[in-house]
Amino acid sequence: MSGSTAGIGYAIAAALAAEGASVVLNGRTEERVQEAVARLRADRPGAIVTGIAADFADRASVTALVDELGDVDVLVNNVGTFELAPFESIDDATWQRFFEVNVMSGVRLSRALLPGMLDRGRGRVLFVSSESGVSVPADMVHYGATKAAMIALSNGLAKTTRGTAVTVNAVLGGPTWSDGVAASVSAIAAAQGAPVDAVRDAVIGRNTTTLLERFLEPDEIASLCAYLASPLASATNGAALRADGGVLTTTL
């Protein structure tokens, strides 16, 4: 699974490993990958865990990753990048980078691995998208556009699985306390000279988009992904399923 050395990706990998899956982790550097492999082996004793380093902003790196993989029964397209930025400040290079990492990563991995699933007549492809792909934030238009593209890609690929036991679905997460979000909030707190917890509560308070009125935990996204990867989800295909805490309002 792509982008799985930390945060939501790592939580999904851990959930799948707990269900007995052999897991291949991915991160941008060999050091990060090996650290995550060791951590997951410790967290899930007995799990079969390996890792492959690849930077999804680099096409050659992705090609090398695909060449190392054998048959894959469950593909989780999770890797992604995000940032806050005014629309008028987002240049073409940034737009291209976001689509390269957030969208083309799933295109390339699915193109390489989905045909094998179809030949075998079984498999799962998951796209970890976001509620931001449906209600696009004004200060993250580029991010929201790529997440919308992931939903569309997932739905279109599902139509290629007709008559098989292969499914393709998207998961739409809400505001999640991932490593990336935690780092961003910590940076804001440091700049303001405020406690991290206070800034975190203020951020989710201004962004009251869920009934939970709190950040989701990565494990809560992972639980839905583990279900969709299992035989229990055999009748769920071409869907965009929400793990967003219950959407209340649109963030402006």
Steps between C-alpha positions, in 0.01 A plus 500: 500500500627845413587762761489265797791585731291729723154637568196362324705280269684334787172450688348327197806278463479407868129420470559276198794328669278431801262318264782276376598683182861508383572871478739695279566848639611797295667829579724750326827389657653166592558622855133588554388172347725286716401688815132442418559132420671448837223689679222300337673171572519604864138621505371186325724208608498223242385726217674467165620853425736626231561841349600675178622860484360710216430870449171538314611837366764308300365280219817292479475426872142380459599278207770340715248439778254330265778281362571371853140405574356161420129417502305735725154417634431833675629834371459803725565830323568723798803716420421868484619853565311802632549861600306816570539763229296783344381394155671790323838402647496140373721486190494243221793303642315453828182391323703248299675368812170450680350309209820299452503382862132490595345378174762350270630281784166319499484496122842337466458246778149404388612471137775262610310290754130503411538283185648218710207518739258484208684200354480320836139608545549646847653803669447836664608850400447780751551872448542703818335824392345769718182690574699790350444336162125565538500827693821663377660741753567849364852495644580152361347509152788304344478232766122473471519475121739205522282327756199547272702346218578199721128443558434517126790267424375248755149505360617460140735211582221321686311474172786293355444230765155397378430131555802439724568491873725805468374823657621860484385750760593838644507602866419862582662595829421807703745714700749245637776543757765354272874562527480765228214687668672473838818649352306788344317576824826482695656752261205736545521460877871576499447810287227622733676399820193299599452145632451239227182367664346847507577561132370155405172564683473845343555360150234233531274752675515741204468209259188348656420273210428179690253384761793360698640853550850356519773374272464141390773254594683317217376168641142611433577535129693174507203305638288586197786412265549163671131424448511598133807280448324200653262242351223663705496790253443283192184692403656846534648621173538838331407674823630806683458422867534766766692479826467871568333521840173623348513803272327809636608806305716612211832661590542836325 
